[in-house]
Amino acid sequence: MNTSIVQTMINSIDKPAIFIDTQYTILAVNEAYKNTYENEVIIGNSHCFEISHGHTSPCDKHGEECPIQACIKTERASSVVHIHNTSQGKTYCDILMKPIKDADGITTGFLEILDRIDFAAADSQADKMIGSCDPFKNMLTKINRAAKSEIAVLLHGETGTGKELVAKALHQSSRRAEKPFVVIECTGLNENLFESELFGHEKGAFTGATHAKSGLIEVANGGTVFFDEIADVPLSMQVKLLRLLETQCYRTVGGLKQRKADFRLICASHQNLLDLVESGQFRKDLYYRIAGFPISLPSLAQRQDDIEALVLHFLNHTELRHKRFSDAALKRLSQYDFPGNIRQLKNIVEQATLLADEDIIEIQDLPEQIFVKSAKPQTLSDEIVSLDVAEERYLRQVCESQKISIDELADKLDVSTRTLYRKLQKFGLKYE
């Protein structure tokens, strides 16, 4: 392929972009790409994985999914979220890779276009979502794609998974970022307050309306409205919400003039709305109006590999940020199921920093709730494991099932109390 034509094509792209051959060598690059990375790009010599990751071999040799391999396999464009070493540090990028073919249909290279994801990070950064596991990356891809459009987004996830943080990321990455982001808490919003809160009211519209008041829809004009726990909107009010979404028009309570609404819609619920539709508790037409682009938020139990990074992040934002968790304490945290998800982990980190008398937070400094239930119950199986692993599994079962004193337990295990304490410490266990 003519290199000058390729370079002209690359220069016309407003995002960081390169053209690479089938051996990962960079043959063309635009200024946006050069400005993204600290490493200098040498045309015809530099490889993409050297510039973006500092690797000496392709990404798939380092445990990451390589979009080029997917392009070769499917002969179609492919995308993936990677963590790149940019001039701003480790940064998430949504990579779009397109195979470029010659006149004979033979793939001669690949066009790579980068879209930086500024609302997330792999390490501790203020006001960003933190994580690096696959479920987290999959969520980032959906957030980044949805943010660029005006499509209605429905967030579904357990309590404490960060739905409002995701909604803010969608807003801040959209064309409406400079306009208001308005949160409407649907829980506790009864029928009498619903219309007044959303649409506003005129003076004298009802008893107590001593002055006119703007509604949240008017406040959000040009921006984003986030309906948190949308399932809690009373059934009788859902039809009025549907009318607002379909017509983009409303009237204040007591008002006659029809007003125009201009906002991006994001909704969230920890309940399964389709189940509520089936049971008649949520309108089907409203569901399909708000669920234009559903995004599921993974629970913390699905993000075990992110716990250590999240713990460090929350530590950095406490008054006692100089403290650190021991390896045994981190291991214990990773074995807990966190029914309250990220919000609960944040609370536990703050509690532990206050309970610990030393700078190193040990297992005994963790809140009592950590020892109530394990997310990973250990059971015997036919697999052959090391004696150390078998001993740890057995001791964990004993700790969770027995209520006798530590001395009695040691006697039943035919070891001294001191030896039992040493073994429990070795495996990061606590017996109460």
C-alpha positions in Angstrom: 0.0 0.0 0.0 1.3 3.5 -0.9 2.7 4.9 2.4 1.8 8.6 1.5 -1.8 7.6 1.0 -1.8 5.8 4.3 -0.2 8.8 6.1 -2.8 11.1 4.6 -5.5 8.7 5.9 -4.0 8.6 9.4 -3.7 12.4 9.5 -7.4 12.9 8.8 -8.3 11.0 12.0 -8.8 13.3 15.0 -8.0 10.5 17.6 -4.6 8.9 18.1 -4.1 6.5 15.2 -1.4 4.4 13.6 -1.1 2.0 10.7 0.8 -1.2 11.4 1.8 -4.1 9.2 1.2 -7.8 10.0 4.4 -7.9 12.1 3.2 -5.1 14.4 5.6 -2.5 12.9 4.3 1.1 12.8 4.3 2.4 9.2 2.3 5.6 9.7 1.3 7.7 12.8 -0.6 10.9 13.4 0.4 13.7 15.8 -2.3 12.8 18.3 -0.8 9.4 18.7 2.8 10.8 19.1 1.5 13.2 21.8 -0.1 10.4 23.7 3.0 8.4 24.5 6.4 9.3 26.0 8.2 6.7 23.9 9.3 8.1 20.5 7.7 6.4 17.4 10.3 5.6 14.7 8.5 4.8 11.5 9.4 1.4 10.1 11.1 0.4 13.3 8.9 0.8 16.3 6.3 -1.8 17.2 2.9 -0.9 18.7 3.4 -3.0 21.8 6.7 -1.3 22.5 5.1 2.2 22.4 1.9 1.5 24.3 3.0 -1.1 26.8 6.7 -1.1 26.9 6.7 -4.8 26.0 9.2 -6.6 23.8 6.6 -8.9 22.3 2.8 -8.7 21.4 0.2 -8.2 24.1 -1.2 -11.7 23.8 2.1 -13.0 25.0 1.5 -11.0 28.3 -1.9 -12.3 29.2 -3.9 -9.5 27.3 -6.3 -9.9 24.4 -4.7 -8.7 21.2 -7.2 -7.1 18.8 -5.0 -8.0 15.8 -5.4 -11.7 16.5 -9.2 -11.3 16.5 -9.0 -9.3 13.2 -7.0 -12.1 11.6 -9.4 -14.7 12.8 -12.6 -13.0 11.8 -11.3 -10.7 9.0 -13.4 -8.0 10.6 -12.8 -5.0 12.8 -12.2 -5.8 16.5 -12.0 -3.7 19.7 -10.6 -4.2 23.2 -9.9 -2.2 26.3 -6.3 -2.1 27.3 -4.2 -0.2 29.9 -1.5 1.8 28.1 1.5 3.6 29.4 0.8 7.2 28.3 2.4 10.5 29.2 -0.3 10.8 31.8 0.6 7.5 33.4 -1.3 4.2 33.1 -4.4 5.0 31.1 -7.4 3.0 29.8 -7.8 3.0 26.1 -10.6 1.7 24.0 -8.8 0.3 20.9 -10.5 -0.1 17.6 -8.5 -2.3 15.1 -9.5 -2.5 11.4 -7.8 -4.8 8.9 -6.7 -3.1 5.7 -6.8 -5.2 2.5 -5.2 -4.8 -0.9 -6.9 -5.1 -4.3 -6.6 -8.9 -4.1 -8.4 -9.0 -0.6 -5.1 -9.8 1.2 -4.7 -8.1 4.6 -1.6 -6.0 4.4 -1.9 -4.2 7.8 -4.2 -2.8 10.4 -5.5 0.6 11.3 -5.5 1.2 15.0 -7.6 4.1 16.5 -7.4 4.9 20.2 -10.1 6.4 22.4 -8.9 7.3 25.8 -11.1 6.4 28.7 -10.7 9.2 31.3 -13.3 8.1 33.8 -11.4 4.9 34.9 -8.0 3.9 36.1 -6.1 0.8 37.0 -4.5 2.4 40.1 -5.7 5.0 42.7 -6.8 8.3 41.1 -9.4 10.7 42.5 -12.9 10.7 41.0 -12.3 7.7 38.8 -13.5 4.1 38.8 -10.7 1.8 39.8 -10.2 -1.8 38.6 -8.5 -4.0 36.0 -10.3 -7.4 36.0 -12.1 -8.6 32.8 -15.7 -7.9 34.1 -14.6 -4.3 34.9 -13.0 -3.8 31.5 -16.2 -5.2 29.7 -18.2 -2.6 31.6 -15.9 0.2 30.6 -16.3 -0.7 27.0 -20.1 -0.4 27.2 -19.9 2.9 29.1 -17.5 4.4 26.6 -19.6 3.4 23.6 -22.9 4.5 25.2 -21.5 7.9 26.3 -20.9 9.0 22.8 -24.6 8.8 21.8 -27.9 10.1 23.1 -29.3 6.7 23.7 -31.2 6.0 27.0 -29.0 3.9 29.3 -30.3 1.5 32.0 -27.8 0.5 34.7 -28.5 -2.7 36.5 -26.4 -3.9 39.5 -26.5 -4.8 43.2 -26.6 -2.2 45.8 -23.2 -0.6 46.3 -21.8 -1.4 42.9 -21.4 2.2 41.9 -24.3 3.0 39.7 -24.2 6.7 40.3 -20.5 6.8 39.6 -21.2 5.1 36.2 -24.0 7.6 35.5 -21.6 10.5 36.1 -19.0 8.9 33.8 -21.6 8.6 31.1 -22.5 12.3 31.5 -19.0 13.6 31.8 -17.9 11.7 28.6 -20.9 13.0 26.6 -21.5 16.1 24.6 -23.6 17.4 27.6 -20.7 17.3 30.0 -20.7 21.1 30.6 -24.5 21.0 31.4 -26.1 19.9 34.7 -26.1 16.4 36.0 -29.3 16.0 38.1 -30.0 13.0 40.3 -33.6 12.0 41.0 -33.9 9.6 44.0 -37.0 7.6 43.1 -37.1 5.8 46.4 -39.5 7.6 48.7 -40.8 9.8 46.0 -44.6 9.5 46.6 -47.3 10.4 44.1 -48.0 13.8 45.7 -44.4 14.8 45.3 -43.6 13.2 42.0 -45.0 15.8 39.6 -44.0 18.8 41.8 -40.4 17.5 42.1 -40.0 16.6 38.4 -42.1 19.4 36.7 -42.2 22.1 39.3 -45.3 24.0 40.4 -46.9 27.4 40.2 -47.8 29.6 43.2 -51.1 28.5 44.7 -51.2 25.2 42.8 -51.9 23.4 46.0 -52.0 24.0 49.7 -48.6 25.2 50.9 -47.4 26.3 47.4 -46.6 29.8 48.6 -44.3 30.5 45.6 -43.5 29.0 42.2 -40.8 26.4 42.1 -38.7 25.0 39.2 -38.8 21.2 38.7 -35.7 19.0 38.3 -36.4 18.5 34.6 -36.1 22.3 34.1 -32.9 22.4 36.3 -31.4 19.7 34.1 -32.1 21.5 30.8 -29.4 20.5 28.3 -27.8 18.1 30.7 -28.4 14.6 32.0 -31.2 13.3 34.3 -30.3 10.2 36.4 -33.4 8.3 37.8 -31.9 6.2 40.6 -33.9 3.2 41.6 -36.4 3.7 38.8 -38.4 0.6 39.9 -39.6 2.6 42.9 -41.6 5.1 40.8 -45.3 4.4 41.6 -47.2 2.6 38.9 -49.7 5.4 38.6 -46.9 7.9 38.0 -45.1 5.7 35.4 -47.5 6.8 32.7 -46.7 10.5 33.3 -43.0 9.7 33.1 -43.5 7.8 29.9 -45.4 10.7 28.4 -42.5 13.0 29.3 -40.0 10.7 27.6 -42.1 10.2 24.5 -43.1 13.8 23.9 -40.1 15.6 25.6 -42.8 18.0 26.9 -44.4 18.7 30.3 -46.4 21.2 32.3 -45.7 22.5 35.8 -48.3 21.6 38.4 -51.0 24.3 38.2 -49.5 25.6 35.0 -51.1 25.8 31.5 -48.1 26.4 29.3 -46.4 23.4 27.8 -42.7 23.4 28.2 -40.0 21.6 26.2 -37.6 19.2 28.0 -34.0 18.7 26.8 -32.1 16.0 28.7 -30.2 12.8 28.3 -31.8 9.9 30.2 -30.0 7.5 32.5 -31.8 5.1 34.8 -30.7 2.6 37.4 -32.2 -0.3 39.5 -30.9 -3.1 41.6 -34.1 -5.0 40.8 -34.7 -7.0 37.7 -37.1 -4.8 35.8 -38.2 -7.5 33.4 -39.4 -9.6 36.3 -41.4 -6.5 37.5 -42.8 -6.2 34.1 -43.9 -9.8 34.1 -45.6 -9.3 37.5 -47.3 -6.1 36.4 -45.4 -3.8 38.8 -43.6 -2.0 36.0 -44.9 -0.8 32.7 -43.6 -2.7 29.7 -43.7 0.4 27.4 -41.7 2.4 29.9 -39.2 -0.4 30.3 -38.4 -0.4 26.6 -38.2 3.4 26.6 -35.6 3.5 29.3 -33.6 0.3 28.4 -32.2 1.5 25.1 -28.7 0.4 26.2 -28.6 -1.8 29.2 -25.3 -2.0 31.2 -24.8 -4.6 34.0 -22.4 -3.6 36.8 -20.4 -6.5 38.2 -20.6 -7.2 41.9 -17.5 -7.1 44.0 -17.7 -10.9 44.3 -17.1 -10.9 40.5 -14.2 -8.5 40.9 -12.0 -10.3 43.5 -8.8 -9.4 41.6 -9.7 -5.7 42.1 -10.0 -5.8 45.8 -6.4 -4.9 46.6 -6.4 -1.9 44.2 -9.7 -0.7 45.7 -8.4 -1.1 49.2 -5.3 1.0 48.4 -7.5 3.6 46.7 -9.7 3.9 49.7 -6.7 4.1 52.0 -5.3 7.0 50.0 -8.5 8.9 50.7 -8.7 8.4 54.5 -7.2 10.6 57.2 -4.9 7.7 58.1 -3.6 7.2 54.6 -0.2 6.2 55.9 -1.5 2.8 57.1 -1.3 -0.4 55.1 -3.0 -3.8 55.1 -0.9 -6.9 55.7 -0.9 -9.6 53.1 -2.9 -11.8 55.5 -5.5 -9.1 56.0 -5.8 -8.5 52.2 -6.2 -12.3 51.7 -9.0 -12.4 54.2 -10.7 -9.5 52.5 -10.5 -11.3 49.2 -12.4 -14.3 50.7 -15.3 -12.2 51.9 -18.4 -12.0 49.8 -19.2 -8.2 50.3 -23.0 -8.2 50.1 -22.8 -4.4 50.2 -20.2 -4.4 47.4 -17.8 -1.5 46.8 -19.6 0.8 49.3 -19.2 -1.8 52.0 -15.5 -2.3 51.2 -15.0 1.4 51.5 -16.6 1.4 55.0 -14.6 -1.6 56.1 -11.3 0.1 55.0 -12.2 3.2 57.0 -13.2 1.1 60.1 -10.0 -1.0 60.0 -7.8 2.1 59.9 -9.5 3.4 63.0 -9.4 0.0 64.8 -5.7 -0.7 64.1 -3.3 0.6 66.7 -0.3 0.0 64.4 0.5 1.3 60.9 0.1 -2.2 59.6 -3.5 -3.4 59.6 -3.6 -7.1 60.6 -6.5 -9.6 60.5 -7.5 -8.9 64.1 -8.0 -5.3 63.1 -10.7 -6.1 60.6 -14.4 -5.5 61.5 -16.3 -8.4 63.0 -18.6 -8.7 59.9 -15.6 -10.0 57.9 -15.6 -13.2 59.9 -19.4 -13.9 59.7 -19.3 -15.5 56.2 -16.8 -16.4 53.5 -17.5 -15.8 49.9 -15.5 -18.9 49.0 -16.5 -21.8 51.3 -14.0 -24.5 51.2 -15.2 -28.0 50.6 -13.4 -31.3 50.1 -13.3 -32.7 46.6 -11.6 -35.4 44.6 -8.9 -33.1 43.5 -5.4 -33.7 44.8 -3.9 -30.7 46.5 -0.8 -30.0 48.6 -1.0 -30.8 52.3 -0.7 -27.0 53.0 -3.8 -26.3 51.0 -5.7 -29.2 52.5 -4.7 -28.0 56.0 -5.9 -24.5 55.2 -9.2 -25.7 53.8 -9.8 -27.9 56.9 -8.9 -25.2 59.4 -11.1 -22.7 57.6 -14.1 -25.0 57.8 -13.3 -25.6 61.5 -13.1 -21.9 62.2 -16.5 -21.3 60.6 -18.4 -24.2 62.1 -17.0 -24.6 65.7 -18.1 -22.6 68.7 -15.8 -24.1 71.4 -12.9 -22.3 73.0 -9.6 -22.1 71.3 -8.0 -24.3 74.0 -10.7 -27.0 73.5 -10.2 -26.8 69.7 -6.5 -27.2 70.0 -7.0 -30.2 72.2 -9.3 -31.8 69.7 -6.8 -31.2 66.9 -4.1 -32.7 69.1 -1.8 -29.6 69.0 -0.9 -27.0 71.5 -2.8 -23.8 71.6 0.3 -21.9 70.6 0.8 -24.1 67.6 -2.8 -23.7 66.6 -2.5 -19.9 66.8 0.6 -20.1 64.6 -1.2 -22.1 62.0 -4.2 -19.8 62.0 -1.9 -16.8 61.5 0.0 -18.6 58.7 -3.3 -19.0 56.7 -4.7 -15.6 57.6 -7.5 -17.2 59.7 -9.2 -15.9 62.8 -11.0 -18.1 65.4 -13.6 -16.5 67.7 
